[in-house]
Amino acid sequence: MSWSQVYDPMNNIWLSTAFASLPVLVMLGGLGIFHMKAHRAALLGLATALLVAVVVFGMPVAMAGKTALLGAAYGLLPIGWIVINIIFLYHLTEQRGQFKILQESITGITNDRRLQLLLIAFCFGAFFEGAAGFGTPVAVTGAMLIGLGFTPLAASGLSLIANTAPVAYGALGTPVLALAAVTGLPLLDLSAMIGRQLPFFSVLVPFWLIVAFAGWRGMIQIWPAILVAGVSFAVPQYLVSNYHGPWLVDVAAAIVSLVCVTLFLKVWHPKAIWHTAGGASALTQGVGAAVVEGEARGSHGYSAAEVRRAWMPWAILSVVVFLWGIPEVKTFLDGLSIFKFPVDGLHNMVMRVPPVVAAPHPEAAVYTLNWLSATGTGIFIAAVISGVLMGYSPLEMVKTYGRTLYAIRNSLLTISAMLALGYTTRYSGLDTTLGLAFANSGFLYPFFGTFLGWLGVALTGSDTASNVLFGSLQKVSSEQLGLPPTLMAAANSSGGVMGKMIDAQSIVVAAVATKWHGHEGKILRFVIWHSLALTALVGLLVMAQAYLWPFTAMVIGR
């Protein structure tokens, strides 16, 4: 028998909201306040979610259990599959000494750690977000920054901050495609509206990133390069999103930004060169910044052929991941092999009901094993090709893969538990209860509606999932309040990108990539204030679009 979600089981919206928030509070409190291991905090949060879903919201026990299992499976593939293979590639390059050469070759562009951070975390990370998404950019840039000597907290926290502005158009526009599907709003209108919100933050985030690492004085010293990075990303982001569509926004903007910054650094460098990766903020943990008058670029001592070999695995990874993200390639690979498993007793048995949707709507519960088209498979193939070219034997690669699996075993458990928690809150209606609390904010809805997108990403770890979860609610609420539905649907995605840095899945991926297992709470405590502040700024911009500059909320012909 089907079961309909109940959004106010206590007949008191505030009490119901308090119960709905318990799983998230327990998990984040365990991580950030009680310093629990991430997998323990995640399992405790999951247990709380199951208890609240069954006892308070009335979800049948069997449905709740199946929901958690579906989420755990999704945590292993595609998310865990990405993490395993990125770390596998990193270990292959590290063992052959290629990563050290890559690290030192970057000094040929700049010796300054702030500029290296800008190139890798912002520019290079945006490319991987656009091509693959789903944790790939944080895993890649976190590993690269650790290789350059950044502290684990700096590498993980700064990678998370940098991976914000590109998220709405990640994985070749997947979040926008999902948003159009659930709202029924025109795809190009949504793409254009998001492209009128995020470019402001594409300029702001690089400055924010460097301030977080180097402080205000350190940022002022390199502001021309930061401005070049931000503007050269924001302009293509606006143009492509408004005049082409969501598919190539991040890829085009990242390539333009990377090229512009690299060319700019051939003719300009700051007078004071930072040679430390410790930073000048709280990230230093007592390590002072070594700022000296020195060479802007280093002489790494490697031949051009050695440098090409060191960059070869990452070039292969970039090409393969981009190909794997192309819809036609995904369709072809899925045509070769894909398995879909409807969850018996859960698929189309949970009903979403008004006011979240216009009419009762069954929730699909199908686990899709798209093992060929999964991004992690592309990364695995890139790693194997790179391993062969680096001279590894099959047995050596198998042993390295085994060591990788053992090293991240607890992290895989954490990711699965966190996705299980997210799926439980989604299918039980807990997250919708939280969303309705935001939707009851009246005049302030443009501000709090933006935070609704943030909440969705914080809960699910995905801007795509947040748009699926709350897109329809945004449309219904905005129409009731006389606001443009395209504006608020876009705000869900734009606000959601700032929640990407605090979602538990991303934090675990960052901890794995930087070899900082067990310190997820420290990463969360660092990034959460940046996340809240940036989301508030997005909310203020949406408020201005709604009430002060309504013409910007109108979809103008492209």
N, C-alpha and C positions, 0 to 999 in steps of 0.2 A: 504493500500500500504506500501511496505517496505521503509525504509530510510537508506541510507548509511552514515556512519560516515565520517566526514571531519576533517582532522588533521591539516590543515593549512588554515583556513577560511579567514584569512587576507592577504593571499599570501605573508606573511612575517613570517618566523618561530619564530622570536623573539617576534614579536607583538602578534602572536597567543598564544605563550607560556605565555606571560604576562597575557593575558585574562584568559587562562586556570588555572593559579595559583591563581586568585582572590578569589575563594571560600575558599580555604585553608588559604590564608593570612588573609582573613576577620575573619574566625573562630578562628584561632590561635592568631591573633592580639587582638580580643575581649577578649579572655581568658588571654593571657599573658601580654598585654600592657594596655588595658583599664579596666581590672579587672571586666569584665562583669560576671554575673551569667552564669553557663555553658549552661543551656537550652536556654538562650537568645542568647549567642554567636553561639550555634549550629543552632538555627532557622535563625539567620541572615546569617550565612554561607550557609545554605540550600537555602534561598531566592536568594542569590548571584549566587549560582550554577544554579538554575532554570533560572534566568535571562540571564546568560552567555550562557547556553546551548541553549536557544530558540533564543535569539537575535543575538548572535555572531556565534554560531556553527550550527544554522538552524534546531535544533531538533523540530519536531512538538510539540505544546503545550500539546496535550493530552498524547503523549508518555512520555514527561517529567514529567507530573503529576503522571502518572501510575508508572513510575520508582521510584519516591520519595515514593509513597505509598508502593511499594514492599520492599524498603529498610527499611521503618518504621516498617513493619510487621516482617521482619527479626530481627530488633532490639529488638522487644518484645519477639520473640521466634526464635532462642534459647537463645540469649544473656540475655535479661531481665529476662527470666525464670530461668536462672542460678543464677543471682544476688538475686532475690527475695528469693529463697529457701536457699541459703547460709546464708543470713542474718536472715532468719526465724530460721534455726538451731542454729545460734549464739545466738539469743534472747532466745530460749528455754534453752540453757545451762547456759546463764547468769542469767536468772530468778531463776533457781534452785540452783545457787551458784556453779554449776559444773565447770564453766569456771574459777572461782577464784582458785579452787583446782587444775585444770590443769595448770594454770599459775604458781602456787607456786610449783607444783610437778616438774617442769622443773629445779628448783634449785637443785633437787637431782642429776641432771647430771652436771650442772654448775651454779654458781652464776653470772658468767661474762656475761654482756649484749651483748658483741661482739660475744661471742661464741653461745649464745642463738639465736642471729640474723643469724649466719652462719647455725645453725641447722634448723631453721624454714624457713627463706626466701629462702636460697639456696637449701638445701637438701630436706626438706619436700615439698617446692614449686615445685621443679623439678619433684617430683613424681606426683603431681596433674596435672602438665603440660603434662606429658607423658600419664597419664590416661584419662584426660578429655580435657585440653586446654580451649580455648574460654573464658578466664577471670576467670576460676575457681581458679587457683593458687593464683592470686593476691587477690581475695576475701577472700580465706581461710587464707593465711599468714598475710594479712593486719589486719584481725579481731584478729588473735592470738597475733600479736605484740602489738596491742592496749591493749589487755587484760594483757600483760606483763608490761604495763606502758610506752611503747614507745610513743613519741609525735605523733600527727596525721601526720605531715609532714614526720617524720622519718619512721613511719609505712607504709605510702603510697608510698613515694618516693623510699625507699629501697626495698620494695616488687617489685616495677616495675623494678629497676635495676637488681635485682636477677633473675627476670623472663625473661632472654635473651637467654643464651646459650642453654637451653632445647627446645626453641620454634620450631625450624626446624623439630623436631621429635615429636611434641606435638600430643595429641589425637591419640596415637598409630600410629604415622607416617603419619597422614592425609596430611600435607603439601607436603611431598615427593611423596605420591601417586597422588596427584593432579598435581604436576609438571610433573611427568612421563606421565600422561594422556594428558596434553595439548601440550607437546613437542614431544611426540613419542620416547623419549630417554629411554634406558633400566632403569627400576626402580632400580635395584641393583647397576648400575653404578652411578646413581644420589645419592643414599644412601651413597655409598663409598666416592664419591667426597666431599659431605657435611661433612662426617666424617673425612676428612683430613683437613678441615678448622676450624671447630668449637672446636675441643679439645684444641687448643691453647687458645681459649677464655674461655673455661670451667675452665682452670687453672687461667687465668687472672681475670675473673669476681669476684670470691670470694675475691681476694685482693682488687680489685676496690671497691667492696661493703663495706668492712671494712674501707678503707681509706675514703670513702664518709661519713661514720658514725663517725669514731673515729680519723681520721687524720693519718698522716704517723707514728707518734710515737705510737699511739694506735694500729696500724696495726703491727708494728715491734714486739711489745710485744707478739703477738699471732701468728706470722707467721708459726710456725710448724703446728698448727691446720688448718690454712687456706690452707697450702700446701697439707695436708692430704685430705681435702675436695675436692680441685680442681683436684688433680692427681687421686684420687679414683673415681672421676666422669669421667674425661677425658679418662682414659684408657679403661673402659668398653664402653664408648661412641664410641671410635674408633673401638674397636674390634667387637662390635655387629653391627655397621653400615657397616663395611667393609666385615664381614664374615657371617652375618646372614640376615640383611635387616633393614628397617626403623621402624618396628612395635614395638619392645620392647626396643629400644635404651634408652629412657629416664627412663622408669620404672626400668630397670636393673641397669643403672648408678646411679639413685637416691637411690635405696635400698643399693647398695654397698657403696656409699658415706655416707649415714646416719649411717650405721652399723660401718664403719671404723672410722668416727669422734667420735661416741659414745664410742667405745672401746678405742680409743686413749685418750679420756678425762678421762677414768678411771685410767690412769697411768701418765697423764701430765696435768698441769694447769699453767697458767702464775703466776708470783709472785705478780703482781699488779692486783687486781680484780676490774672490773668496776661494780659498783652497781647502776649506773644511766642509764636510757634509753634515756637521752637527747643527748648524743654524744658530740663530740668535734669540729664539723664543723659548717657550717651555719645552720644545722638542729637544733642546740641547742636553737636558738632564745634567747640567753642571759643566758641559763641555763648551769652552769659549770658542768664538769664531776666529779663525786665522785669516785676517784680512791683510793682504800685503800688496805692495807695489810690485808687480811681476809681469811675466809674459802673459799676454791675453790668450795665446794658443800654445799648446805644448808640442814638443817633438817626441813622439812616443817611441821612436826607434824601430818600428815595424815596417816591413816592406808593404807596398801596395797590395801585393798578392796575399800576404798574411792578413791584412785588414779585410780584404774581400772575403777570405775564407771565414773570418770571424763573424762578419755580418751576414754571410750566406744563409745560415739557418733561419734568421729572423726575416730575411727577404723572402725565403721560401714560405715561411709561416704567413707573411702578409699576403702573398699572392694566393695561397691555397684558401686561407680564411675568407678572403674577398670573393673568390670563386664559389665557395660553399654558401656564401650569403646571397648569391644571385637567385631570385625566385625560380627562374627556368632550370637552373642546376639542381635546386632542391626538388623541384617537381620531377626531374629526370631520375634522380637518385631514389626518391620515394617510389617511383614507378618500378624500380628494380627490386626494392625490398622495403616494406613498411608493415608493421603489425599494430593493430588497434585492439585494445582489450576493454570493452565496456565493463564497468564494475557492477556486477550483479547485485541488486538490492540498493544501489545508489544512483546509477545512471538514469537520469530523467525522473527520479523519485523525489528530489528536493525541489520545492516550488518557491520561486521568488515571487512576492506579491506586492501590490501597490502599498505605499506610494513610491516604492523604489522603481517599479516598472509600471507601464500603463495598464497591463493586464497580467494575470498570473502566468508565469513562464517557468518551464522545467529547466533545471540545471543539468547540463551534460556532465558525465563523469567517465571519461574515456582515457585510459593510459595509452599514449601513442609511443611506440618503440620505433622511432625513425632513426635507427642506428646508423644508417649510411649517410643521411643528410644532416645528422647532428653536427653542430660546430666542433664538438670534441673529437669527432672522427676525422674531420679535416685537420685539426691540430695534431692528432696521432699520426696521420699520414705524412704531414710535414716533418714531424719528429723522426719518423723512420727514414724518410728520404735523407734528412740531414745527417742522421746517424751513419747511414751507409757512406755518404760523401765524406764524413769525418773519419772513416776507417773502422767503424765498429763492426764486430762480428754479430751474427744473430744471437748467440749465447750471451755476449756482453750486454746487448740491449735488453734481453730478457731479465738478466740479473739487475740491471739498473732500474727497470720497470718494477721489479719486485721490491727493491729498496724504496722506491718512490711510494708505492702502495703502503708499505709499512710505516713510512714517515708521516703520512697524512691520514692514517686510519681513524684517529679521533676526530679529525676535521671533517671527514666524510660522514661520520656519525652525527656531528653537529649540524651539518648542512641538511641532512635528511630529517633530523628532529625539528629544525626550524621551518622547513618546508611543510612538514606534517602539521605543525602548529598553524602556519598560515592557511593551509587548506581547511583545517578544522574551523577556524574563525570564519572563513568564507562560506562554507556550506551550512554552518549552523546559524549564520546571520549575525554573529557577534560584531563583525566589522561593519555591517550595514547599520546596526544600532549606533555605533560610534559615528558613522557618516551622517545619520539623520540628526544627531546632536549638533553637528556642524551646520547642517542645512536649516536649522531653526534659528539662525542668527540674523534674519531679516535684512536690514540695511547693510549690515556688515558682511553679508554673505559672500560678496566677491573676495573679501580678505580670507574668511574662514573656509570658503569653498576651495581656495588655493591650498590651504592646509589639509583639506580632505584628500587631494592628490598626494600630498606629502605623506599622510597617514597610510594611504594605500600602498605606496612603495615601501614604507618602513615595515609594513606588515608582510607584504608578499615578496619583496626583494626585486620587483620588476615594474617598470613604468607601463609595460604592456598589460600586466595583470591588474595594476591599479586602474588603468583605463577601462578594462573589461568590467572590473568590480564596481566602479563608481561613475562611469561615463553616463549611463542612463539616468542615474540619480541626479547628476549635475544638470542634465537636460531638463528633467521634470521640474526640479527646484527653480532653475532660472526662468522657465516659462511661467511658473506660478508667481514669481517676483517681478516679472516684466523686464528681465535682463536678456541680452542676446544669448541664446543657447550655445552658439559657436564660441563665444567669448569664454563662457564658463567651462565648456568641455575642453577647450584649449588650456585653460588655467589648471585643470586637473592634471594635464600632462606636464605643463611648465612647472607647477608647484611640486609635482612628483619627482622631478629630476633632483631637487635638493634633498629629498629623502633617501636618495640612493646611497649617500655616504654613511647613513646610520642603519641601513637594513642589515640584519644579522648575517644574512648570506654573504653580502659584500665584505663585511668585517672579517668573517672567517676566511674568505678567499684571500684577503689582504694579509692576514696573519700567516696563512700557509705559504704564500708567495715570498714573504719576507723572513720565513723560518722563525716566526715569533709565536709559536703555538702556546696557548695558555694565557696570552696577554690581551685577549680580545676586549676585556673590560677597559684596559688603558686606552686602547684605540677608540672605543666608544666614547669615553669621557673626553677625549680630545676633540673628536669631530662633531659631537652633538650640538655644541654651541654655534659652530659655523653653520650647521644645517638649519637650525632654528632661525638664525639671523638672516640667512640668504632667502629662506622661504618667506619670512616676513616682508622682505624687500619685494619679492615677486608678488605677494599679496597686495602691497601698496600700489604697485604698478597696475595690477588688474583693477583695483578700486578706482584708480585714476582713469583707466580706459572706460570703466562703466559709467562714471559720474562726471569727470572733468573733461575728458577727451573722447566722447562717445563716437566720434568719427573714426577713431582708430579701431573700434570694435566692429566696424562695418566691413564687410568683405567687398573689396574693390576689384573690379575686373582686372584679370591678369593679362 
